Amino acid sequence: MLVIAKKSGQRMAVFVAALFLAAVFQAIAPAGAVAAPAAGIYSVDMAFLVAHHPDAAAAGQAIKDAAAAAEKEFNEKAANMNANEQTVLFDQLKKQLDAKAFTLMSAIQAKVAAAVQEYATEKGLPVVIEKGVAIYSSVDITAEVGKKINGK
């Protein structure tokens, strides 16, 4: 089971629900069912994996290029505008840049989440949470998932 929550208020609720579901599934598992390799909660540093994903450098460069283009466009158009018009143009360009960055980074985050889920499924891990949520985790699987993402 994979649990990745974004808001801190949701994290605890998801964590408690995941623990409850894991306990229920273990209690109702057939007698011959194979248990997870090790009991416990596993954690992964999603931010690290996103930052070190093979697509991250290209996405970062694309965002930098888009920012440079937006700055150039602003400088060219703002020269003939009053302050209010400049503010509107700036906000419009910033929204476009933010949308591009969101799209690029969301794609990488989805790939990382899929890799975490695939790893957890392969290893039979019952619960995987974001490393920042856990005060202590018995096993940090960040390095193993990183190897999977990078094909090593």
C-alpha positions, 0 to 999 in steps of 0.5 A: 500500500502506498500512502503519500499525503501533501497536507500535514493535516491529511498526513496523520489521517492517512497514516492512521487509516493506512495502519488500520487497513494494514492491520485489517488486511493482515487479520483477514489474510488467508492462512497460506498468504505470504506476509510482507518481508518485514513489519514496519513503516517504510519512508521515502524522501520524495523531494530528493528523488524528484530533485535527482530524477533524470528528467529534473535537469531538463525540466529545470533548464526549461523553466529557466528558459521560460523565465528568461523569455518571460523577462524579455517579453516583460521588458519589451512590453513594459516600456510603453505601459503605466504601473498598473498595466505593468503589474497586470502583465507581470502577473499574467507572465508569472501565471504562465511561468508557474503553470509551465513549472507546475506541469513539468514538475508534476510529470516528474513527481508522478514518475517518482510516485509510480516508481515508489509504488512499483518498488513497494509492490515488488517488495511487498511493503505494506506502508510507504510514507513521505520521509518528512512525515515520520519522526522515525521510520524503521526503513528508508527506501529512498536509495533503493527507489533512486536506483530503480529510477536510474536503472542501476 
